[in-house]
Amino acid sequence: MRSDILPLCDKHFRTMEPFSAPYNADYCIDFFRCTAQFCRRCFSERLGYVTPKWGEAPQFSSQQPRCDYHSRPMFISSLDRQRNMIHYSCPEPNCRETAREDILSGSQAR
């Protein structure tokens, strides 16, 4: 995962923080979680944006933008409120692949 940019939550665009959850005695799952109070939204490099629920498989959207080179879900790297644009970046270090989405229409541009 990139260390130069922190993802923004896709629900209210707050900065997410790195977090690690134990899976078993030998393995932890690393992801980012929203810093807003009571928000359970997370970003995982493999799944993208999800809201985990205890005892259930994660539900993720197939509409999330993916990197054309790495086929990984992209994260929200910035929000341009003047132009109503969301900017996405690939989580792969040194990848410069980006995408944009118009907040109002939901259409994506590369």
C-alpha positions as CSV (number, residue, x, y, z in Angstrom):
1,M,0.0,0.0,0.0
2,R,1.2,3.5,-0.7
3,S,2.5,5.5,2.2
4,D,2.4,8.9,0.6
5,I,-1.4,9.3,0.5
6,L,-4.1,8.2,3.0
7,P,-7.4,7.2,1.5
8,L,-10.5,9.3,2.1
9,C,-13.8,7.6,3.2
10,D,-16.2,7.2,0.3
11,K,-19.2,8.2,2.5
12,H,-18.2,11.6,3.9
13,F,-14.6,12.1,2.6
14,R,-12.8,12.1,6.0
15,T,-9.2,10.9,6.1
16,M,-8.9,7.2,7.0
17,E,-6.3,5.8,9.4
18,P,-4.2,2.6,9.1
19,F,-5.5,-0.3,11.2
20,S,-4.5,-3.9,11.8
21,A,-7.0,-6.6,12.9
22,P,-5.8,-10.1,14.1
23,Y,-7.0,-12.9,11.9
24,N,-5.3,-15.7,13.7
25,A,-2.2,-16.2,15.9
26,D,0.1,-15.8,12.9
27,Y,-1.6,-13.3,10.6
28,C,-3.2,-9.9,10.8
29,I,-5.3,-8.1,8.2
30,D,-4.1,-4.5,7.4
31,F,-6.6,-2.0,6.1
32,F,-7.7,1.6,6.6
33,R,-10.7,2.7,8.6
34,C,-12.7,6.0,8.7
35,T,-11.9,8.4,11.5
36,A,-15.5,9.8,11.7
37,Q,-17.3,8.8,14.9
38,F,-19.6,5.8,14.4
39,C,-18.5,5.2,10.8
40,R,-17.5,1.6,10.1
41,R,-16.4,2.1,6.5
42,C,-13.0,0.6,5.6
43,F,-10.7,0.4,2.6
44,S,-8.8,-2.8,1.8
45,E,-6.3,-3.1,-1.0
46,R,-7.9,-6.3,-2.2
47,L,-11.6,-5.5,-1.7
48,G,-11.8,-1.7,-2.0
49,Y,-14.4,0.1,0.2
50,V,-16.5,-2.1,2.5
51,T,-18.5,-1.9,5.7
52,P,-17.7,-5.1,7.6
53,K,-20.4,-6.9,9.5
54,W,-19.6,-9.5,12.2
55,G,-20.1,-13.0,10.9
56,E,-20.8,-12.0,7.3
57,A,-18.7,-11.9,4.1
58,P,-17.8,-8.4,3.1
59,Q,-20.1,-6.7,0.6
60,F,-18.3,-4.6,-2.0
61,S,-19.4,-2.7,-5.0
62,S,-18.4,-3.8,-8.5
63,Q,-18.7,-0.2,-9.5
64,Q,-15.5,0.8,-7.7
65,P,-12.8,2.1,-10.1
66,R,-9.9,-0.3,-10.7
67,C,-6.4,0.3,-11.8
68,D,-6.0,-0.6,-15.5
69,Y,-2.4,-1.9,-14.8
70,H,-2.8,-3.8,-11.5
71,S,-6.6,-4.6,-11.5
72,R,-6.8,-3.4,-7.9
73,P,-9.5,-1.2,-6.4
74,M,-8.5,2.4,-6.4
75,F,-9.0,4.7,-3.3
76,I,-10.2,8.3,-3.1
77,S,-7.1,10.4,-2.9
78,S,-8.7,13.8,-3.0
79,L,-12.0,15.7,-3.4
80,D,-12.4,18.9,-5.5
81,R,-15.5,20.5,-4.1
82,Q,-15.3,23.5,-6.5
83,R,-15.6,21.2,-9.5
84,N,-17.5,18.4,-7.8
85,M,-14.9,15.8,-8.7
86,I,-13.6,12.8,-6.8
87,H,-10.0,11.8,-7.6
88,Y,-8.9,8.2,-7.3
89,S,-5.4,6.7,-7.1
90,C,-4.0,3.2,-7.3
91,P,-2.9,1.7,-4.0
92,E,0.2,0.1,-5.7
93,P,3.4,2.0,-4.7
94,N,4.8,4.1,-7.6
95,C,1.8,3.6,-9.8
96,R,0.6,6.9,-11.3
97,E,-2.8,5.5,-12.6
98,T,-5.6,7.8,-11.5
99,A,-9.4,8.2,-12.2
100,R,-11.9,10.9,-11.7
101,E,-15.6,10.8,-11.0
102,D,-18.2,13.6,-11.2
103,I,-20.0,13.7,-7.9
104,L,-23.3,14.8,-9.4
105,S,-23.5,12.4,-12.3
106,G,-21.4,9.5,-11.0
107,S,-19.6,9.2,-14.3
108,Q,-16.0,8.2,-14.3
109,A,-13.2,9.7,-16.4
110,R,-9.5,8.6,-16.7
